[in-house]
Amino acid sequence: MKLLARQRGLSLIELMIAILLSALLLWGVLQIFDSNRNTMQMQTAFARVQESGRFAMDLMTKEIRMADYWGCVPDESAIQNHLDTNDSDYANAQDLYDQIGVDGVLGEDNVSGLTIGTVNVLDGTDTLTLRGADDACGGAGRMVPSIQAAALHVSASCEVDSGDIVLLTNCQSGELMTITSVQGEGGCINSGAVNNSNADKKTITHNTGNCNLNGAVDNATQALQRQYGADARILKPYERTYFIAEGTGGPSLYISATGTGVQELVPGIDDMQILYGRDNDGDEVVDGWTSAAGLTAAQMEEAIAIKIQLVAASDSVVRADDLTVTDLDGADTTYSDGKLRKVYLSTAKVRNRGRM
């Protein structure tokens, strides 16, 4: 009992040992917590890198496959241009007309000081420009038999708007013109809208006269070369340029498209490098891969396949190891900022050129 009465507390040595053991235990818990946090951050970063890289690559390979599509019209000489060349907005439309059937694939290699719209392209990256025409009806709707007049009947699902410049074409001829009105959606001044009562189709017009829509080009003529029926398609010519620029959270894949301007498309894309598979001897087989450097427009016409390399990066630092990437030109780039990165490489055939 006397020994218990003398027990007043812990000695300094005992207290220090207790503190040391508690510190070791706490350090172990913190190590486990930090490890789990790093693993979660790494998994999140990896998921983001996969999402960005795969989406960007899938999108671009799909666009490449459909580049240089202009319907089955024989050549530009078979296309009648109905647009008013005296219209102040005709310049851009002239570019569309001149591009039909030519310059479907263009690009620049390792750019420096290039600006697209108001956006500065990241130095050392490549750009890719694709031209062609989209099916305005998306394959779900087409022309129905129509007369050679200003009023045309199309499937109700066909997505055309007043002011759109379209290419109406079959395998014999084509018509480049501005849509002046769409049934149920109105249109330009003096559009002369014509309606029908059939729920499965809608009427569009391409009348002449002044159009009040901003940027719309007037039609100078409206008489078509022939009667267009169910075999015809309504195509929307386009030009889309893909490039890398600084986005809201770092380098991103951007697009500059006809009618929509410049937009940030996919964040987290640090670099884009491109090679063109050219058919030099006309046997419709790739003979070699080259960059866009020094290629003329005629040589670009020989490109029947495109190889793309993208470097996708996480949006935050995850203490990843340094990564050295060798691009398609053979140049090495070392990334040491702690972000997780993954290299995506894919080859796409330009289906509207050469042999399938």
C-alpha contacts under 8 A as a table, 3 or more apart, distances in Angstrom:
res1	aa1	res2	aa2	distance
1	M	4	L	5.14
1	M	5	A	6.21
2	K	5	A	5.03
2	K	6	R	6.38
3	L	6	R	5.21
3	L	7	Q	6.66
4	L	7	Q	5.22
5	A	8	R	7.60
10	L	14	E	6.01
10	L	15	L	6.26
11	S	14	E	5.21
11	S	15	L	6.24
12	L	15	L	5.08
12	L	16	M	6.15
13	I	16	M	5.14
13	I	17	I	6.22
14	E	17	I	5.14
14	E	18	A	6.21
15	L	18	A	5.07
15	L	19	I	6.16
16	M	19	I	5.08
16	M	20	L	6.09
17	I	20	L	5.05
17	I	21	L	6.17
18	A	21	L	5.19
18	A	22	S	6.13
19	I	22	S	5.08
19	I	23	A	6.04
20	L	23	A	5.06
20	L	24	L	6.16
21	L	24	L	5.12
21	L	25	L	6.19
22	S	25	L	5.07
22	S	26	L	6.06
23	A	26	L	5.03
23	A	27	W	5.92
24	L	27	W	5.03
24	L	28	G	6.20
25	L	28	G	5.17
25	L	29	V	6.37
26	L	29	V	5.05
26	L	30	L	6.12
27	W	30	L	5.05
27	W	31	Q	6.08
28	G	31	Q	5.05
28	G	32	I	6.31
29	V	32	I	5.18
29	V	33	F	6.19
30	L	33	F	4.92
30	L	34	D	5.95
31	Q	34	D	5.08
31	Q	35	S	5.99
32	I	35	S	5.10
32	I	36	N	6.13
33	F	36	N	5.18
33	F	37	R	6.08
34	D	37	R	5.01
34	D	38	N	6.06
35	S	38	N	5.14
35	S	39	T	6.12
36	N	39	T	5.03
36	N	40	M	6.14
37	R	40	M	5.11
37	R	41	Q	6.14
38	N	41	Q	5.04
38	N	42	M	5.99
38	N	318	V	7.05
39	T	42	M	5.05
39	T	43	Q	6.10
40	M	43	Q	5.11
40	M	44	T	6.11
41	Q	44	T	5.09
41	Q	45	A	6.01
41	Q	318	V	6.34
42	M	45	A	5.03
42	M	46	F	5.98
42	M	318	V	6.06
42	M	340	L	7.76
43	Q	46	F	5.02
43	Q	47	A	6.10
44	T	47	A	5.13
44	T	48	R	6.20
45	A	48	R	5.07
45	A	49	V	6.09
45	A	314	S	5.12
45	A	315	D	7.23
45	A	316	S	7.42
45	A	318	V	7.48
45	A	340	L	6.60
46	F	49	V	5.06
46	F	50	Q	6.08
46	F	314	S	7.17
46	F	340	L	7.03
47	A	50	Q	5.14
47	A	51	E	6.05
48	R	51	E	5.05
48	R	52	S	6.07
48	R	314	S	6.25
48	R	315	D	7.90
49	V	52	S	5.29
49	V	53	G	5.89
49	V	268	G	7.37
49	V	312	A	5.59
49	V	313	A	5.65
49	V	314	S	5.51
49	V	340	L	7.62
49	V	341	R	6.80
49	V	342	K	6.82
50	Q	53	G	5.22
50	Q	54	R	5.81
50	Q	312	A	7.80
50	Q	342	K	7.84
51	E	54	R	5.50
51	E	55	F	5.98
52	S	55	F	5.36
52	S	56	A	6.02
52	S	266	V	6.36
52	S	267	P	6.94
52	S	268	G	6.65
52	S	269	I	7.37
52	S	312	A	6.64
53	G	56	A	5.29
53	G	57	M	6.03
53	G	269	I	7.34
53	G	310	L	7.15
53	G	311	V	7.48
53	G	312	A	5.40
53	G	342	K	7.87
53	G	344	Y	6.62
54	R	57	M	5.15
54	R	58	D	5.88
54	R	344	Y	7.84
55	F	58	D	5.21
55	F	59	L	6.02
55	F	266	V	7.96
56	A	59	L	5.23
56	A	60	M	6.18
56	A	253	L	7.76
56	A	266	V	6.51
57	M	60	M	5.24
57	M	61	T	6.05
57	M	310	L	7.57
57	M	344	Y	7.46
57	M	346	S	7.42
58	D	61	T	5.39
58	D	62	K	6.14
59	L	62	K	5.30
59	L	63	E	6.28
60	M	63	E	4.99
60	M	64	I	6.10
61	T	64	I	5.02
61	T	65	R	6.22
61	T	346	S	7.74
61	T	347	T	7.45
61	T	348	A	5.49
62	K	65	R	5.26
62	K	66	M	6.60
62	K	348	A	7.95
63	E	66	M	5.36
63	E	67	A	6.16
63	E	130	L	7.64
64	I	67	A	5.14
64	I	130	L	7.14
64	I	306	I	7.48
64	I	348	A	6.47
64	I	349	K	7.05
64	I	350	V	5.75
65	R	348	A	6.33
65	R	349	K	5.60
65	R	350	V	4.53
65	R	351	R	5.20
65	R	352	N	7.54
66	M	69	Y	6.07
66	M	132	G	7.58
66	M	350	V	6.68
66	M	351	R	6.45
66	M	352	N	6.96
67	A	104	G	6.04
67	A	105	V	7.07
67	A	130	L	5.77
67	A	131	R	5.77
67	A	132	G	5.36
67	A	350	V	6.38
67	A	351	R	7.66
67	A	352	N	6.99
68	D	101	G	6.69
68	D	102	V	7.47
68	D	103	D	7.71
68	D	104	G	4.38
68	D	105	V	7.16
68	D	130	L	7.38
68	D	131	R	5.68
68	D	132	G	4.45
68	D	133	A	7.47
68	D	350	V	7.84
68	D	352	N	6.07
68	D	353	R	7.73
69	Y	101	G	7.77
69	Y	131	R	7.95
69	Y	132	G	4.87
69	Y	133	A	5.74
69	Y	134	D	7.85
69	Y	352	N	5.95
70	W	73	V	7.07
70	W	100	I	6.72
70	W	101	G	6.45
70	W	132	G	5.85
70	W	133	A	5.45
70	W	235	L	7.67
70	W	237	P	7.93
71	G	133	A	7.66
71	G	169	T	6.81
71	G	170	N	7.23
71	G	171	C	7.71
71	G	233	R	7.64
71	G	235	L	7.61
72	C	169	T	7.44
72	C	170	N	6.18
72	C	171	C	4.80
72	C	172	Q	7.98
73	V	76	E	7.82
73	V	78	A	7.10
73	V	79	I	7.73
73	V	169	T	6.19
73	V	170	N	5.89
73	V	171	C	4.68
73	V	172	Q	5.94
73	V	173	S	5.57
73	V	174	G	6.29
74	P	78	A	6.60
74	P	171	C	6.47
74	P	172	Q	6.64
74	P	173	S	7.12
75	D	78	A	5.72
75	D	79	I	7.35
75	D	101	G	6.86
76	E	79	I	5.35
76	E	100	I	6.52
76	E	101	G	6.77
77	S	80	Q	7.73
78	A	172	Q	7.36
78	A	173	S	4.98
78	A	174	G	6.22
79	I	173	S	5.73
79	I	174	G	4.32
79	I	175	E	5.39
79	I	176	L	6.88
80	Q	173	S	7.96
80	Q	174	G	6.21
80	Q	175	E	4.90
80	Q	176	L	6.20
80	Q	225	Q	7.61
81	N	97	Y	7.79
81	N	175	E	6.14
81	N	176	L	4.92
81	N	177	M	6.70
82	H	175	E	6.98
82	H	176	L	5.85
82	H	177	M	5.19
82	H	219	N	5.51
82	H	220	A	5.64
82	H	221	T	5.13
82	H	222	Q	6.49
83	L	90	Y	7.61
83	L	176	L	7.06
83	L	177	M	5.62
83	L	178	T	6.99
83	L	217	V	6.69
83	L	218	D	6.03
83	L	219	N	4.35
83	L	220	A	5.41
83	L	221	T	7.22
84	D	87	D	5.52
84	D	90	Y	7.03
84	D	217	V	6.90
84	D	218	D	5.47
84	D	219	N	5.05
84	D	220	A	4.42
84	D	221	T	7.82
85	T	90	Y	5.89
85	T	220	A	7.77
86	N	90	Y	7.10
87	D	90	Y	5.28
87	D	217	V	6.30
87	D	218	D	6.50
88	S	91	A	7.34
88	S	217	V	7.92
89	D	92	N	6.76
89	D	93	A	7.47
89	D	215	G	6.00
89	D	216	A	6.90
89	D	217	V	5.70
90	Y	93	A	5.04
90	Y	94	Q	5.99
90	Y	217	V	5.97
91	A	94	Q	5.07
91	A	95	D	6.55
92	N	95	D	5.11
92	N	96	L	6.57
93	A	96	L	5.02
93	A	97	Y	6.31
93	A	165	I	7.73
93	A	217	V	7.63
94	Q	97	Y	5.05
94	Q	98	D	6.12
95	D	98	D	5.14
95	D	99	Q	6.13
96	L	99	Q	5.19
96	L	100	I	6.54
96	L	237	P	6.57
96	L	238	Y	7.42
97	Y	100	I	5.56
97	Y	176	L	7.69
98	D	102	V	7.72
99	Q	102	V	5.20
99	Q	103	D	6.15
99	Q	104	G	7.44
99	Q	131	R	7.58
100	I	132	G	7.26
100	I	237	P	7.97
101	G	104	G	7.09
101	G	132	G	7.90
102	V	301	E	7.56
103	D	106	L	6.49
103	D	131	R	7.05
103	D	297	A	6.75
103	D	300	M	7.49
103	D	301	E	6.67
104	G	129	T	7.85
104	G	130	L	5.55
104	G	131	R	4.49
104	G	132	G	6.17
104	G	301	E	7.62
105	V	128	L	7.52
105	V	129	T	5.87
105	V	130	L	4.93
105	V	131	R	6.47
105	V	300	M	6.63
105	V	301	E	7.21
105	V	303	A	7.66
106	L	128	L	6.04
106	L	129	T	4.91
106	L	130	L	6.51
106	L	292	A	7.90
106	L	297	A	7.63
106	L	300	M	6.58
107	G	126	D	7.19
107	G	127	T	5.23
107	G	128	L	4.38
107	G	129	T	5.56
107	G	292	A	5.92
108	E	111	V	6.43
108	E	126	D	5.60
108	E	127	T	5.19
108	E	128	L	6.83
108	E	292	A	5.48
108	E	293	A	6.70
109	D	124	G	7.77
109	D	125	T	6.88
109	D	126	D	4.69
109	D	127	T	6.77
109	D	273	Q	7.80
109	D	274	I	7.72
109	D	291	S	6.43
109	D	292	A	5.30
109	D	293	A	5.46
110	N	123	D	6.67
110	N	124	G	4.11
110	N	125	T	4.75
110	N	126	D	5.12
111	V	114	L	6.28
111	V	121	V	7.52
111	V	122	L	7.58
111	V	123	D	5.41
111	V	124	G	5.36
111	V	125	T	5.92
111	V	126	D	6.21
111	V	127	T	7.75
112	S	121	V	7.79
112	S	122	L	7.61
112	S	123	D	4.75
112	S	124	G	6.45
113	G	120	N	7.20
113	G	121	V	7.20
113	G	123	D	6.65
114	L	120	N	6.07
114	L	121	V	5.55
114	L	123	D	7.76
115	T	118	T	6.33
115	T	119	V	5.50
115	T	120	N	4.42
115	T	121	V	5.72
116	I	119	V	5.37
116	I	120	N	6.44
116	I	121	V	6.95
116	I	256	S	7.51
116	I	262	V	7.70
117	G	256	S	7.80
117	G	261	G	7.44
117	G	262	V	6.50
119	V	245	A	7.10
119	V	262	V	7.74
120	N	245	A	6.19
120	N	246	E	7.77
121	V	125	T	7.75
121	V	243	F	6.60
121	V	244	I	5.77
121	V	245	A	4.77
121	V	246	E	7.77
122	L	125	T	6.02
122	L	244	I	5.65
122	L	245	A	4.85
122	L	246	E	6.94
122	L	251	P	7.89
125	T	243	F	7.65
125	T	244	I	6.73
125	T	271	D	5.91
125	T	272	M	5.64
125	T	273	Q	6.24
126	D	243	F	6.68
126	D	244	I	7.75
126	D	272	M	5.76
126	D	273	Q	5.29
126	D	274	I	6.46
127	T	241	T	6.93
127	T	242	Y	5.73
127	T	243	F	4.76
127	T	244	I	7.59
127	T	272	M	7.66
127	T	274	I	7.96
128	L	241	T	5.53
128	L	242	Y	5.20
128	L	243	F	6.73
128	L	274	I	7.86
129	T	239	E	7.02
129	T	240	R	5.58
129	T	241	T	4.15
129	T	242	Y	6.34
130	L	239	E	5.87
130	L	240	R	5.34
130	L	241	T	6.37
131	R	237	P	7.57
131	R	238	Y	5.71
131	R	239	E	4.52
131	R	240	R	6.44
132	G	237	P	5.69
132	G	238	Y	5.66
132	G	239	E	6.84
133	A	235	L	5.50
133	A	236	K	5.03
133	A	237	P	4.04
133	A	238	Y	5.68
134	D	138	G	7.65
134	D	235	L	5.30
134	D	236	K	5.12
134	D	237	P	6.48
134	D	238	Y	7.42
135	D	138	G	5.12
135	D	139	G	6.61
135	D	233	R	6.98
135	D	234	I	6.11
135	D	235	L	4.64
135	D	236	K	6.48
136	A	158	C	6.10
136	A	159	E	5.56
136	A	160	V	6.34
136	A	234	I	5.71
136	A	235	L	5.33
136	A	236	K	6.03
137	C	140	A	5.75
137	C	141	G	4.96
137	C	142	R	6.19
137	C	155	S	7.88
137	C	157	S	6.53
137	C	158	C	4.03
137	C	159	E	5.63
137	C	160	V	7.87
137	C	234	I	7.13
138	G	141	G	6.94
138	G	158	C	7.31
138	G	159	E	7.98
139	G	142	R	7.30
140	A	157	S	6.85
140	A	158	C	7.46
141	G	154	V	7.24
141	G	155	S	4.87
141	G	156	A	7.16
141	G	157	S	5.70
141	G	158	C	5.46
142	R	154	V	5.80
142	R	155	S	5.51
142	R	158	C	6.95
142	R	230	A	6.40
142	R	231	D	7.87
142	R	232	A	6.99
142	R	233	R	5.91
142	R	234	I	7.36
143	M	146	S	7.75
143	M	152	L	7.90
143	M	153	H	6.24
143	M	154	V	4.43
143	M	155	S	6.32
143	M	228	Y	7.50
143	M	229	G	5.92
143	M	230	A	5.04
143	M	231	D	7.29
143	M	232	A	5.89
143	M	233	R	6.28
143	M	234	I	7.52
144	V	153	H	5.83
144	V	154	V	5.64
144	V	155	S	7.04
144	V	228	Y	7.92
144	V	229	G	5.26
144	V	230	A	4.77
145	P	153	H	7.38
145	P	227	Q	7.66
145	P	228	Y	6.18
145	P	229	G	3.81
145	P	230	A	5.74
146	S	152	L	5.86
146	S	153	H	6.28
146	S	227	Q	6.17
146	S	228	Y	5.82
146	S	229	G	5.86
147	I	151	A	7.95
147	I	152	L	7.36
147	I	227	Q	5.24
147	I	228	Y	7.08
148	Q	223	A	6.25
148	Q	224	L	5.37
148	Q	225	Q	7.46
148	Q	226	R	6.12
148	Q	227	Q	5.10
148	Q	228	Y	7.57
149	A	152	L	7.17
149	A	222	Q	7.00
149	A	223	A	5.94
149	A	224	L	6.81
150	A	205	T	5.24
150	A	206	H	5.26
150	A	207	N	5.59
150	A	222	Q	5.82
150	A	223	A	7.01
151	A	194	V	6.66
151	A	203	T	6.44
151	A	204	I	5.75
151	A	205	T	4.51
151	A	206	H	6.90
152	L	203	T	5.59
152	L	204	I	5.32
152	L	205	T	6.09
153	H	201	K	6.38
153	H	202	K	5.70
153	H	203	T	4.60
153	H	204	I	6.36
154	V	158	C	6.64
154	V	201	K	5.47
154	V	202	K	5.58
154	V	203	T	6.35
154	V	204	I	7.43
155	S	158	C	5.54
155	S	200	D	6.14
155	S	201	K	4.34
155	S	202	K	6.22
156	A	199	A	7.19
156	A	200	D	5.39
156	A	201	K	4.30
156	A	202	K	5.25
157	S	201	K	7.93
160	V	164	D	6.84
160	V	179	I	7.81
160	V	182	V	7.47
161	D	164	D	5.67
161	D	179	I	6.92
161	D	181	S	7.38
161	D	182	V	6.41
161	D	185	E	7.98
162	S	178	T	7.74
162	S	179	I	5.14
162	S	180	T	5.05
162	S	181	S	4.97
162	S	182	V	6.11
162	S	185	E	7.97
162	S	186	G	7.45
162	S	187	G	5.14
162	S	188	C	6.99
163	G	178	T	5.84
163	G	179	I	5.37
163	G	180	T	5.86
163	G	181	S	7.83
163	G	187	G	7.56
163	G	188	C	7.59
163	G	213	L	6.52
163	G	215	G	7.75
163	G	216	A	4.87
163	G	217	V	7.20
164	D	178	T	5.58
164	D	179	I	5.46
164	D	216	A	7.30
164	D	236	K	7.73
165	I	176	L	7.06
165	I	177	M	5.56
165	I	178	T	4.38
165	I	179	I	6.39
165	I	217	V	7.86
165	I	236	K	6.64
165	I	237	P	7.58
166	V	176	L	5.83
166	V	177	M	5.68
166	V	178	T	6.24
166	V	179	I	7.22
166	V	234	I	6.35
166	V	235	L	5.49
166	V	236	K	4.79
166	V	237	P	6.67
167	L	174	G	6.53
167	L	175	E	5.53
167	L	176	L	4.60
167	L	177	M	6.64
167	L	234	I	5.70
167	L	235	L	4.90
167	L	236	K	6.20
167	L	237	P	7.11
168	L	174	G	5.44
168	L	175	E	5.02
168	L	176	L	6.50
168	L	177	M	7.97
168	L	232	A	6.94
168	L	233	R	5.84
168	L	234	I	4.60
168	L	235	L	6.29
169	T	172	Q	7.69
169	T	173	S	5.87
169	T	174	G	4.10
169	T	175	E	6.34
169	T	228	Y	7.98
169	T	232	A	5.47
169	T	233	R	5.56
169	T	234	I	6.58
169	T	235	L	7.69
170	N	173	S	5.88
170	N	174	G	6.49
170	N	228	Y	7.49
170	N	231	D	6.29
170	N	232	A	4.51
170	N	233	R	6.46
171	C	232	A	7.97
173	S	225	Q	7.51
175	E	224	L	7.01
175	E	225	Q	7.81
177	M	206	H	6.79
177	M	219	N	6.41
178	T	206	H	5.89
178	T	216	A	7.50
178	T	217	V	6.53
178	T	218	D	6.74
178	T	219	N	6.24
179	I	182	V	7.56
179	I	204	I	6.86
179	I	205	T	5.86
179	I	206	H	4.84
179	I	207	N	7.84
180	T	187	G	5.54
180	T	188	C	5.41
180	T	191	S	5.48
180	T	204	I	7.48
180	T	205	T	5.55
180	T	206	H	5.03
180	T	207	N	6.17
180	T	211	C	7.29
181	S	185	E	7.22
181	S	186	G	5.52
181	S	187	G	4.09
181	S	188	C	6.30
181	S	191	S	5.92
181	S	192	G	7.69
181	S	193	A	5.80
181	S	204	I	5.61
181	S	205	T	5.34
181	S	206	H	7.19
182	V	185	E	5.36
182	V	186	G	5.85
182	V	187	G	6.47
182	V	193	A	7.22
182	V	202	K	7.50
182	V	203	T	6.21
182	V	204	I	4.59
182	V	205	T	6.78
183	Q	186	G	6.56
183	Q	193	A	6.98
183	Q	194	V	6.98
183	Q	195	N	5.75
183	Q	202	K	5.79
183	Q	203	T	5.29
183	Q	204	I	6.15
186	G	193	A	7.34
187	G	191	S	6.31
187	G	193	A	7.74
187	G	213	L	7.78
188	C	191	S	5.09
188	C	210	N	7.58
188	C	211	C	4.64
188	C	212	N	5.36
188	C	213	L	6.10
189	I	209	G	7.96
189	I	210	N	6.49
189	I	211	C	5.31
189	I	212	N	5.69
190	N	209	G	6.59
190	N	210	N	7.05
190	N	211	C	7.37
191	S	205	T	7.29
191	S	206	H	7.69
191	S	207	N	5.94
191	S	208	T	7.71
191	S	209	G	7.64
191	S	211	C	7.55
192	G	205	T	7.53
192	G	207	N	6.96
193	A	204	I	7.43
193	A	205	T	6.51
194	V	203	T	6.35
194	V	204	I	7.33
194	V	205	T	7.30
195	N	202	K	7.17
195	N	203	T	5.71
196	N	201	K	7.95
196	N	202	K	6.73
196	N	203	T	6.62
198	N	201	K	5.79
198	N	202	K	7.41
199	A	202	K	7.38
206	H	219	N	7.13
206	H	222	Q	6.39
207	N	219	N	6.62
207	N	221	T	7.67
207	N	222	Q	6.01
208	T	218	D	6.48
208	T	219	N	4.76
208	T	220	A	5.70
208	T	221	T	6.09
208	T	222	Q	6.52
209	G	218	D	6.42
209	G	219	N	6.81
209	G	220	A	7.54
210	N	218	D	6.10
211	C	216	A	6.67
211	C	217	V	7.35
211	C	218	D	6.03
212	N	216	A	7.59
213	L	216	A	5.46
219	N	222	Q	7.00
224	L	227	Q	7.27
228	Y	231	D	7.46
228	Y	232	A	5.95
229	G	232	A	5.70
230	A	233	R	7.97
238	Y	257	A	7.21
238	Y	258	T	5.58
239	E	257	A	5.79
239	E	258	T	5.51
240	R	255	I	6.57
240	R	256	S	5.56
240	R	257	A	4.39
240	R	258	T	6.62
241	T	255	I	5.52
241	T	256	S	5.05
241	T	257	A	6.49
242	Y	253	L	6.96
242	Y	254	Y	5.71
242	Y	255	I	4.65
242	Y	256	S	6.63
243	F	253	L	5.83
243	F	254	Y	5.32
243	F	255	I	6.49
243	F	272	M	7.46
244	I	251	P	6.48
244	I	252	S	5.60
244	I	253	L	4.77
244	I	254	Y	5.84
244	I	269	I	7.28
244	I	270	D	7.18
244	I	271	D	6.55
244	I	272	M	6.88
245	A	251	P	5.37
245	A	252	S	5.65
245	A	253	L	6.68
245	A	254	Y	6.71
246	E	249	G	7.69
246	E	250	G	5.29
246	E	251	P	4.22
246	E	252	S	6.01
247	G	250	G	5.10
247	G	251	P	5.36
247	G	252	S	5.41
247	G	264	E	6.91
247	G	267	P	6.95
249	G	267	P	7.37
249	G	268	G	7.70
249	G	315	D	6.87
250	G	267	P	7.38
250	G	268	G	6.58
250	G	270	D	7.88
250	G	315	D	7.64
251	P	267	P	6.72
251	P	268	G	5.89
251	P	269	I	5.70
251	P	270	D	5.11
251	P	271	D	7.90
252	S	264	E	6.73
252	S	265	L	7.16
252	S	266	V	5.65
252	S	267	P	4.24
252	S	268	G	5.23
252	S	269	I	4.70
252	S	270	D	6.49
253	L	264	E	6.33
253	L	265	L	5.49
253	L	266	V	5.00
253	L	267	P	6.25
253	L	268	G	7.67
253	L	269	I	5.73
254	Y	262	V	7.02
254	Y	263	Q	5.71
254	Y	264	E	4.49
254	Y	265	L	4.96
254	Y	266	V	6.95
255	I	262	V	5.68
255	I	263	Q	5.51
255	I	264	E	6.54
255	I	265	L	6.29
256	S	260	T	7.34
256	S	261	G	5.33
256	S	262	V	4.23
256	S	263	Q	6.46
257	A	260	T	5.54
257	A	261	G	5.55
257	A	262	V	6.67
258	T	261	G	6.57
260	T	263	Q	7.88
264	E	267	P	7.31
266	V	269	I	6.91
268	G	312	A	5.62
268	G	313	A	5.01
268	G	314	S	6.20
268	G	315	D	6.28
269	I	272	M	7.74
269	I	310	L	6.89
269	I	311	V	5.78
269	I	312	A	4.51
269	I	313	A	6.06
270	D	310	L	7.51
270	D	311	V	5.42
270	D	312	A	5.94
270	D	313	A	6.47
271	D	309	Q	7.89
271	D	310	L	5.67
271	D	311	V	5.19
271	D	312	A	7.61
272	M	308	I	7.08
272	M	309	Q	5.66
272	M	310	L	4.75
272	M	311	V	6.77
273	Q	308	I	5.95
273	Q	309	Q	5.14
273	Q	310	L	6.71
273	Q	327	D	6.70
273	Q	328	L	6.25
273	Q	329	D	7.85
274	I	291	S	6.46
274	I	292	A	7.92
274	I	306	I	7.01
274	I	307	K	5.65
274	I	308	I	4.77
274	I	309	Q	6.37
274	I	328	L	6.97
275	L	289	W	5.89
275	L	290	T	5.28
275	L	291	S	4.65
275	L	292	A	7.14
275	L	306	I	5.91
275	L	307	K	5.10
275	L	308	I	6.73
275	L	328	L	7.06
276	Y	289	W	5.34
276	Y	290	T	5.36
276	Y	291	S	6.02
276	Y	292	A	7.23
276	Y	303	A	5.72
276	Y	304	I	7.66
276	Y	305	A	6.10
276	Y	306	I	4.72
276	Y	307	K	6.32
277	G	286	V	5.37
277	G	287	D	7.01
277	G	288	G	5.66
277	G	289	W	4.54
277	G	290	T	6.73
277	G	303	A	5.29
277	G	304	I	5.96
277	G	305	A	4.84
277	G	306	I	5.80
277	G	307	K	7.49
278	R	285	V	7.97
278	R	286	V	5.27
278	R	287	D	5.96
278	R	288	G	5.88
278	R	289	W	6.44
278	R	290	T	7.69
278	R	299	Q	7.76
278	R	300	M	7.68
278	R	302	E	4.98
278	R	303	A	4.15
278	R	304	I	5.91
278	R	305	A	7.10
279	D	282	G	5.86
279	D	283	D	6.92
279	D	284	E	5.92
279	D	285	V	5.65
279	D	286	V	4.78
279	D	287	D	5.35
279	D	288	G	7.46
279	D	302	E	5.24
279	D	303	A	6.34
279	D	304	I	6.70
280	N	286	V	7.74
280	N	287	D	6.25
280	N	302	E	6.54
281	D	284	E	7.92
281	D	287	D	7.87
282	G	285	V	7.65
284	E	304	I	7.75
284	E	354	G	4.70
284	E	355	R	5.46
285	V	304	I	7.96
285	V	354	G	7.43
285	V	355	R	7.38
286	V	289	W	7.75
286	V	304	I	7.00
286	V	305	A	7.39
291	S	295	L	7.99
291	S	329	D	7.53
292	A	295	L	5.50
295	L	298	A	7.98
295	L	299	Q	5.78
295	L	300	M	6.43
296	T	299	Q	5.13
296	T	300	M	6.24
297	A	300	M	4.97
297	A	301	E	6.37
298	A	301	E	5.12
298	A	302	E	7.05
299	Q	302	E	5.27
299	Q	303	A	7.28
300	M	303	A	5.37
301	E	304	I	7.96
303	A	306	I	7.31
303	A	350	V	7.91
304	I	349	K	6.18
304	I	350	V	5.20
304	I	351	R	7.65
304	I	353	R	5.59
304	I	354	G	6.10
305	A	347	T	6.99
305	A	348	A	5.66
305	A	349	K	4.33
305	A	350	V	5.32
306	I	347	T	5.67
306	I	348	A	5.45
306	I	349	K	6.52
306	I	350	V	7.39
307	K	345	L	7.34
307	K	346	S	5.79
307	K	347	T	4.25
307	K	348	A	6.45
308	I	344	Y	7.97
308	I	345	L	5.71
308	I	346	S	5.48
308	I	347	T	6.28
309	Q	327	D	7.30
309	Q	328	L	7.14
309	Q	343	V	7.00
309	Q	344	Y	5.60
309	Q	345	L	4.52
309	Q	346	S	6.74
310	L	343	V	5.83
310	L	344	Y	5.07
310	L	345	L	6.52
311	V	341	R	6.70
311	V	342	K	5.84
311	V	343	V	4.65
311	V	344	Y	6.31
312	A	341	R	5.51
312	A	342	K	5.41
312	A	343	V	6.40
312	A	344	Y	7.59
313	A	339	K	6.48
313	A	340	L	5.69
313	A	341	R	4.39
313	A	342	K	6.70
314	S	317	V	7.35
314	S	339	K	5.71
314	S	340	L	5.32
314	S	341	R	6.44
315	D	339	K	7.43
316	S	339	K	6.17
317	V	320	A	7.51
317	V	337	D	7.13
317	V	338	G	5.09
317	V	339	K	4.51
317	V	340	L	7.37
318	V	338	G	5.80
318	V	339	K	5.60
318	V	340	L	6.66
319	R	337	D	7.97
319	R	338	G	4.34
319	R	339	K	6.48
319	R	340	L	7.86
320	A	338	G	4.64
320	A	339	K	5.63
320	A	340	L	5.43
321	D	336	S	7.21
321	D	338	G	6.40
321	D	340	L	7.91
322	D	334	T	6.91
322	D	335	Y	5.64
322	D	336	S	4.60
322	D	337	D	7.51
322	D	338	G	6.90
323	L	334	T	5.58
323	L	335	Y	5.21
323	L	336	S	6.71
323	L	341	R	7.67
324	T	332	D	6.41
324	T	333	T	5.46
324	T	334	T	4.12
324	T	335	Y	6.24
325	V	332	D	5.54
325	V	333	T	5.26
325	V	334	T	6.32
325	V	343	V	7.80
326	T	329	D	7.90
326	T	330	G	5.72
326	T	331	A	5.46
326	T	332	D	4.41
326	T	333	T	6.49
327	D	330	G	5.33
327	D	331	A	5.53
327	D	332	D	6.46
327	D	333	T	7.85
328	L	331	A	7.46
335	Y	338	G	7.82
336	S	339	K	7.64
349	K	356	M	7.92
350	V	353	R	5.69
350	V	354	G	7.92
351	R	354	G	7.27
351	R	355	R	7.67
351	R	356	M	6.17
